[in-house]
Amino acid sequence: MTQPIVIGIDAGGTMTDTILVDADGHFKIGKSATTPRNEAEGFIASAEDAADAWGISLEELFSGVNVVLYSGTGMLNTLLSRTGRKLGLITTRGMEDMVLMGRGLQAWADYSYADRLHAVTHHHPDPLVPRRRTHGVTERIDQFGDIVLPLYEHEVHAAAKKLIADKVDAICIMTIFSHVNPVHEKRIAEICRREVEAAGAEIGIYTSHEVRPVIREQSRLNSVLIEAYATARGRKQLRGIEDISKKYGFRYGVQTLLSFGGLTSINHPRLHETMISGPIGGILGAAYVGRLIGNDSLICSDMGGTSFDMGVITRGQTRIENEPLMDRFKLNVPTLHLDTIGAGAGMILKVDPLTRKVSLGPESAGSDPGPICFAKGGTEPTIADCDAILGRLNPDYFLGGKVKLQVEKARAAFKEKCADVLGVGVEEAAEGMIDMLEADASNALRRVISGQGIHPSEFTLLSYGGSGPLHLAGCSKGIGFKDIITFQFAAAFSAFGCTTADFMRRHSVSTQIDIPTRAGETALAEFGERVTAVWDDLTKAAVAEMIADGHAREKIRTVPFLMMRYTGQLEDVEVMAPLSAVQSADDMRKIIAEFETVYAKVNHRVSRYGEAGFSITELGLIATADKVKPVLVKRPLGKSDPASAHKGRREAYIGGRWHKADLFEMDLLQPGHEVVGPAIIEHPATTLVVHPQDRVSVDEWTLLHYAHA
């Protein structure tokens, strides 16, 4: 292997995973505990682990790479822990209570069914800006962009002075219909900058039309507030990553992953678009693997220490969610759609001594203090402790032996706090807990599949994350997938997926173009002119940003897209335009035909309803520039006997009794090998448990296919 040229990092809630890629697409992975207080520490430890696997020093690694790609959770944690900046808000008079009112959907988001029934437990999300630091100013622009009331500038001066006196860190500006005509927002920002300069203060100014110029005022407001509130600390963490990378010889700027699946600089002006970057990498990696294996309907499942994330690719279409929920806030941030439940190996287990009711989570032990068996101060039993007690985890090979698991310590605590309270044996209780976790994950997978309107037999399940292979057998049993696949690099699959992405910018703007079913030639051509004019403006903005990031103009590709629906529907479908400009009525018909094709893939052929007409609610443009990507090497299938990877036997408790399970080294399995359970396939970063009579076969890409008996 040659010198690595790409470093990909996925910093999760528990572990930080690294993947190194060279010019030929070969890769190695590394792993270390996440360090939430200073993510740079976990980043370097994980990178060093990967460099050791490659056989080079950190200095050799960083001085030779062209791309350092980091996806983490710093900004999301800032939002969750409410440790962001002190904000002030200037908005249209009469709309001062928007923050407190929120939206019905977000007010009840993340509540259990029981809590939705009993409203007494309900509370609104804590506001990011209190009512006393929210100031309304007289102005009004209507939905067509016409000025109904002029801006009362003296009110803006007064509001700015009050916020400066309140010592805010940032002033957010959001006026009604500014996505159609931002003239008032621009003037308010100009006045605020003058007042801040006159006061000699350091206060950031954020306008909603610059952050997200799209319809839905509440979501646009949330977007600008979160950009101002959470990204400063996140940017500081990312700059810490960049600083330490340069200390070891890195010559360029660090990149991060956008929520809709592309790379961007950490200096990206809308950094809130990267808040949930980590899990997105898994969907990108899944799409890449799907193209290799020739299956375009995939369920992506990522189980780590804290959560179980699921993404869906249906007949080649990855669903884009325009208004994702983030900590009970609806945002106008295009995001690859993910479903998430609290289910991971770090879930804390509790048994009520009175009712004997078992609860999994929702708290996680995380990386600090972690499960009891890590011996880092954890005192509450977790699923990982159960895995260790039952012999499914190798106490001498966790993280390649860097962490020696304290199985007896975990067993004693689990016996006292769980098994004895339930009145059952330790092994029975531990396997019961694992069964509950796997049942939760299995039910979540079934819900996701049922929402797609196609049979499970059309889907291939891709399982990854540090805990994914460990619990794969129980999660997938009985659903009837076409195929079940996991990976030798499962623990770093999201980081792998990040490295399959290209550099990207995505710009969009709301529109309202309603096309009647029987629109004539002239009308269709006029609709096309409106569409093309918007695309031209977006192209200029996106290309300018890419060039500013150092990409050569000739290497930048642009693809326009539309958000469309049948008139009267509530949900849009993203349609990649089949042409770069609409120059005739026939071109417009091609776009409508493309929408109907995509609609039939995402939903079903019989659900098309062209008689209602068509509505274009948003126009956008994606600009990309290539980068080197990892390559999975295809090799011929060999013999099925995996003796060369066999490394002994260990007692493991599976299915209600102890078995002498065969042990295999995952990295030594070769194309053609077949493993029959009970068996445990070990990797320094993950473990694959093969239940009795189940089989694992290795294909020509060295992907691991799991088959239930």
N, C-alpha and C positions, 0 to 999 in steps of 0.2 A: 504493500500500500504506500501511496505517496503522502505528502504533507496535507493535513486537513485544510480546507479553505472555507468551511462554514461551521460555526458553532451554533447549535439550536438549544435553547433552554426553556423548560416549562417548570415554573415554580408553583407547585400546588400548595394546598393547605397543610400537608404533612411532609411531602418529599419534593426535592428539586431535582429534576431529571435533565441530563445533558446528552446531546447527540453530536458527534463530529462526523463531517462528510468531506471526502476528498473529491478531486476533479473527475474521477471515474465513477463516483457515486457510492464508493465503499463507505461504511460507517461503523462507529463504535459508540457505546453508551456509557454514561457514568451516573452516579446517584449519590445524594446526600440529604440530610435533614434540612427542611426549610427553616430559615432564621427570620421570622417576621419583623423583628425590631430593626434589623439591618440585612436586607435581602442579599447584599453583596457578599456577605460571609458564606451563606449557603451556595451562592452562585460559584464562588471560587472553589469551595470544597468539592462541589459536584463536577466542575470543569477539571479539577485536578484528578478526580477519580477516572474521568474519561481519558485524560491525557496519559495516565498510568496504563490504561488498557491499550492505548495506541503505542505506548513505549517512548513518549517524548516528555519534555519538561513543559511547565506552564509558559515559560518564556518562548520556547520553540513553537508552542501551540499558538499563542496570541500574535506573535510577530509574523506568522505565516498565513493567517486567515484573512479573507476579504470581507466576511459577513459575520457579525455577532448578532444573533436574533434572540431577544428575551421576551418571554410572555409570563407575566406574574399576576399576583392578586393584590398588590399594594393599594391601588386606588379603590378597589372594591372593599377591602378591609377598612379603609378610611371612611367610606360611606357607612358600612355596617357598624363601626364603632363610634360614629359621629365625632370624629376627631379632625374635621376639616377646618376650612378658613371661616372667619367671621364675615358674613355677607350682609349687604343691603340691597334693596330692590326698588327700582322705579318702574311703574307700570301705568297703564291707562286708568284715569280716575274712574272709580266704580268697580275696578277689578282687584282691589287691594286684598280681598279675602281668597283669591284663587289658590294660594299656597295652602291655606288652612282647609279649604273645601275639598281640594283634591278631586279625584274621580271615583265613582262608585266601584269600578273594577279594582283600583289600587287600594281602596280603603279596606276591602275584604280579601285581598290577595294573601296567599300563604296561610290562611286560616284553615284549620281542620274542619271536617263536616260538623263535628260536635260544636265547635266554636261558632260556626255560622248559624247554627240553630239557636244558640243562646247568646244573644247580642250583648248581654251584660259583660261578657269577657272582651268585648271589642274595644279597640282604641285606634285612633288614626296614627299613621306614621308621624314620628317627630318631625316638625317642619325644619327645613334647612335654613330658613330665614324667618325670624319671628315677626309678628304683625307690627310691632313698634318700629321695626327697621324697614317697613314697606311703605312707600310713598306713592300716592296716585297723583298724576298731573293731567290737566285738561288737554285733550287732543282726541281726534277720532278720524280714522281712515276706514272706508267701507270695504266690502268684499271685492269690489272692482278696482281698488287702489286709488279711489278718488278721495280727496281731503274734504271731510264733512265739517270738522272743527279744526281750526289751526292750533298749533302747539303754543300753549301759554308758557313762554320761556322763563318768566319770573318765578313760576312755580318750580321749574327744574332747578334754577339757581338755589332756591330755598331748600329743596330736597337734598341736593348735593352737599350743601353746607352742613345740614343736619347729620348726614351719613359720615361726613369727614369728622365732625365733632364726636360722633359715636365710635370713631377709630375702627371702622370696618377695614377688612383686608381687600375686599373686592366689591364693586357695584355692578349689579346685573340690571339689564334694561330689556323689558319685554312689553311691546305695545300691540294692540289688536291689529290683525291683518298686516303686520310688518313683513310677512313673507311675500305679500303682493306688492307692497310699496314701502320700502324701509326709510323713507325720507325723515320721518319724525324720530325714529330710533337713532339715525345718524346724527341728527342735530342734538338730541339729548346727550349722546356720547361725547360730542364735541364740547358742549357746555360743562359736562362733568370733568373732562380732562383739563379744561381751563381752571376750574375751581380747585381741582387736586393740585395742579401746578402752582397756583397762587398760594395754597396752604403749605406747600413744600412737603406734601405727604407722598407715600408710595402705595398707591391703591390701583388694583387692576380694574379695567373697564371691559365688561362682556356684554355683547348685544345678541339677541336671539336670532336676528336675521343672518348673522355671520356664523353662528354655531349650527343652526338647523333651520333653513328657510322653507319650512313645510307646514302644511295645515295642521290643525288640532292644537289650539293655544295651550292647553294644560300640559301636553307632552312636550311642546316646544319650551315652555317655561321650565319644566323639570330638567330638560337637557341643558339649558343655559345655567341653571342653578348648580347642577352637578359638575359641569365643566369648571365653574368657578370654585366650587366647594372642595372637590376631591382631587383634581388633577395636579395641584401644586405639590402636594406631598408625594403623589405617584411619580411626578416628573423628577422630584428630588431623588427618589429611590432609583429611578432609571439613570439619572446622571451619576449616581454612585456606582452603578454597574459599569457605565461608560468610563468613569475615572479609573476604576481598578483594572478594567480591560487595557486601558492605555498605559497604566503603570507596568503591565507585563508585556508591553510592546505592540498593542493593537493600534493601527494607523488610521482607522476610519471612525465613523459614527455608529453607535449601536442602533439596531432596528427593533421594532416591536410589531405585534400582530393585531390587525384590525378585526373588529367583531364580525365583519362580513367577509373575512378571508383573504387579506392581502397584507403585505409588509409596508411599514412606514417608519420614518425617522422618529426618535423619541422627542423631537422638537415639533412634531405635528401640531398644528394650531387647534385641532379638535381632539385632544387626547382622550376625552371620555369615550370615544369610539373604540378604544382598546381595553375597556374595563374588564371584559370577560374573555380575554384573548386565549387563555390556556385551553379550555375545553374545545374551542373552535378548531384548534390544530388537529384534534382527533378526527373531525369530520373531513378536513382537507386530506388527511392521510388515508381515510377510508375511501374517499373518491378516487384517490391515486391507486390504491390496491384493487378497487372495483374494476378499474380499466384493465388491470393486469389479468384478473381472473375471468373477465368477461361477464360480470354480473352487475347490472345497474340499479338493482333494488337491494339496499343495504340497511341494516340496523347497526348503528355504532353504539357500543356500550363501554363506558369508561368508569371503572370502580377504583377509587383510591382509598384514602383513609377516612374521608369525610363525606363524600357524596357519590351518587351513582348518576352519571350524565348519559342521556340517550339522544342521539340524532338520527334522522331518517333521510335516506336518499331513495326516492321513489321513481322508478323508471328513468333514472338519470337526472331527475330534478331535485335540487336541494332547496328546501323551503327557506325563504327570507322572511323574517318577522320584522315589520316596520316599527312596531311599538312594543318592544320587550318590557317585561317587568323586572326591575332591579331593586331589591330591598323594598318592595311595595311602592315603587315609583314607576309610572309609565313614562318611557322615554321615546323620543323620536330618533332612534338610532338603528339603522338597518343591521340586523344580526342574523347569522345562520341559526335557525331555530333549534333549541335544545329543550328537552324535558329533564328535570332534575328532581331526585328525591334524596332525602338524607339516609344514605345506606353505604357504609364503608367499613373497612377493617378497624378503624379507630373509634367506632361508635361505642359509647359508654353504656354498659348494661346495668339495669336497676331492677330490683325485685321488691315490691311493696310487702313488708312483713305481715300486714293485716290481711290483705286480699290475695297475696301471692301473684299479683299481676306483674308480668314481665314487660319492661319498657326498653326499647332499643333507641338510645339517643333521646332527643335530637342532638345532644352535645357530643362532641368528638374530643378525644384526648389530644388530637393534633400531633405535632412533632415535639412540643414542649409542654407538659412533661412526657407525653406519649403513653402507650400501653404499659402496664405493670412489668411485663417481661423485658422491656427495654432498660429497666433499672435506672431511669433518669428522674425518678421522683413521682411517677404516676402511682396512684393508689386505688383508682376505680377500674374494675374489670372491663375489658373490651373484647370485641370479636377477635382481634389479633391474638389476645391471650388464649381464647378458646382454640384457635388454630394451633398455637404452640402446645397447649395441654394435650391435644389429640394427636400430636406427632406429625401434623401436616406441614409445619414449618421446621426446618433444620436449625436447631439452636446454635450450631457452630458455623453456619453458612449464610446468616442473614447479612445482606450487603457484602457478600463475599467473605464473611468472617470478621468484618470490621466491628459488628455489634454482636456480642454473645448474649443470646436470649436466656433470661433467668426463669426457666420453666417452673421450677418448684415454688419460687416466690409467687408467680402468677397463679399456680394451682391452689396454693394455700389461701390467697385472697379471694379467688373465685369460689372456693369451697365455702368459706365463711359468709360471703356476701350474697351468693346466688344459690349454689347447690343445696346447702343446709337449710336455707330459708324455704326452698321449694320442697325439701324432703326427698330428694332423689340423688343418685350418684353423680359424681363430678363429670364423668364422660357423657352420661345421658343428658345432663343439664347443658354442657358445653355444646354438644351436637344439636340440641334443641334450639339454642340461641342462634347457631349458624343456620339451621333450617329456617328460622324466622326471617333472618336477613335475606336469605336466598329466595324465600317466598315473596317478600316485599319487592325484590328486584324483578322476579319472574312476573308478578302481577303488573308491575310498571311496564315491562316490555309488552305484555299482552294489550294493555291499554293503548300504548303508542301504535301498535300494529293495527288494532281495530279502528283507529282513527284514520287509517290510510285507505280503507275500503278495498284492500286486496288481501289474499290469503297468505298466511305465514310461509307456506311452501314456496312462495316467490322470493322470499327474503333470505339473504345470507347474513348471519349474525357475526359481527366482528367484535371480539372481546379484548379489551386492553386496560391499561392502568396497572399500578402495582398489585392490586388485589383482584383484578379481573380474572386472570387464569385460575387463581386460588379457589374462586367460588363459581367458576364457569359451569361446572357440571350441574349444580343445583339450580342455578338461574335459568338455564336453557332447557331443562328436561321437560318433555311433554308438550312443548309449544309447536313442534313440527317444522323447524326451519329447513330450508333447502340445503344449507350448509352452515357449519359453525367453525369459525377460524380464530385462532389467536397467534401470537408472534413471539419469537425469541427476544424481541426488543419491546415487548408489551408495556413494560414499565415506562419506557420513554417514547411511546407511540405518539402522544400529543406533540412532543418536541419534534419527532420525525415528521409529523404532519405539517408543523410550522415551516420546516425546511423545504417542503414541496410547494410552498406559496411563492408567488412573484411579488415584486414591489407594486404597490397599487395606490390609487386615489379614487374615491367615489364621490361624485357631486350630484346633487339632485335638487329639484325644486317642485313645489306643488303646482298643479294645473287643474283646470276643470274643462275638459274637452269632451262633450257628449256627441256621439256619432249615431244618428238614426239608422235603423236597419236599411232603409231605402234611400240613403244619401246619394245624390247624383254626382256626376263627374266633377262639376265645378266645386261643390261643397267639399268633396273628398280632397281635392287638390288644395283648397284653402286650409283644411285641417292639417294637411301635410306641411304647408308653409309655416304654420304656427309651431309645429313640432320641430322642424328643422332649425328655426330661428333660436329656439331654446337650446337645442343640442350644440349649436355653434358657440353660444355664450359659455356653456358648461365646458366644452372642449378647451377653450382658451384658458379658463381658470384652472382646470385639472393639469393641463400640460405645463402651465407656468409653475405650479407647485412642484411637479416632477423635475423640471429643469433646475429649480432652486435647490432641490435635494441632490443635484449632481448627475442626473441621468441625461444622456445625449438625446437630442430630439429625434434622431433617426431610429432610436431603440424603443421609443414610446409608442405603444399601440393603444388605440381608443375604441371602445365598443359602447354604443348608446343602448339604453334600455328604457322600458316603459312599465309603469304600474297600471294595470288595466283590470277591469271587471265588467261583467254584464250590468247594464244600467239598472240601478235599484238594489244591487247586492251590497253587502257590508264589507266583504273582504277582497283585497286586490291580489292579483297574480303578477309576479315579476316576469317580464318577457324581454329576452335579449333580442334587440332589433336585427332582422336579417339583412339590413342595409344601413349605410351610414348617414343617408339623407333621403328625405321623402320628396321626390321631384314630380310626382304625377299621381293621379287617382289610382292607377294600378299599383304603385308603390304602397299607397295607404292600404289597399286591399291585401297586399302581402303581409303587412304588419297585423292586420285583423286576423288573417288566416293563421299566422304564427301564434297569436294569442289563443285561438281556439285549439290548436294542437297542444300547446303547453297546458291549457286548462284541462283537456281530456286526460293528460298524463297525471297531473296532480290529483284530479278528482276522479272522473269516470266519463267515458265517451258519451253516455246517455244523458249526462247532466248539462251538456251544452245547451245554451238558450239564446241563440242569436236574434230571435224575434224581439228581444227586449232592447236591442241596441247595445252600444259599447261606450264605456266611459274611461278616459285616460285621466287618472288622478295625480300622477307624478311622472315627471320626465327626468332621466338621469343619464350619467355617463361614467364609465369605468375606464381609467387609464392605467396601463400596466407596463412594466419593464422586466425582462427575464432575469433570473439568477440561476446559479448551478443548483441541481437537485440531487437527492440520493437516488441510487439505482438498485433495485432488487435484481440480483444475478440469477438467471435461469440456468439450471444444471440438470443433466440427465438423471433419471431415477435409477437408484442402485438396488441392492438387496434389501429385504424387509427386516432382517435380523438386526436389532439395535445393540448388539453385544458390545460394540466399540464405545458406546455411550453409557453402558451400565456401570454403576459404581457401588453396588451393594444393596442391602435391604434395611428397612426400618419398620418398626411397629407403628401402625397408623390406625386410628379409630375411624371407621367409615361404615355407615349403614347399620349402626347398632352393635358393632363388635370390632375387636382388634384384628388387623390383618398384617401379614408380613408383606409390606409393599416394596416392589422393586424401585430402586432409585436410579435416575438417569440424569446426566449432565445435559441441559438443554442445548448449549452451544455445540455439543458434539453430535447431536442428531443430524443425519444427512438425508437428502432427498431419497425417498423410497422406504425409509425406516418406518416401522409400525410398532407401537407400544400398546400392550393389552393390560388393563387394570386388574387388580389394584396396583397402582404405580404412582410415584411422585417424580415429576420432572422439574429439576431445580436449576435456577439461574441466580447469580448474585443479587439481581434486582427484583425477581418475582419467582413464583412457584405455581406449577400446574398440577392440580390433583386430578388423577384419573380414577374414577370409581370402578368397582369390580365389574368385569365383563365389558366395560366401555373401551373404546379404541381411539388412539391418536395416530394419525398418519402424516408423514412429511411430504409435501409436494415438491415440484421442481423449483419453486421459488423459495423453498425452505420455510413455507408457511405451515403452521400446525393445524390440522383439521381434526376436530373432535366429533366422534360418532357415538351416540347412546346405544346401548345394547337393545 
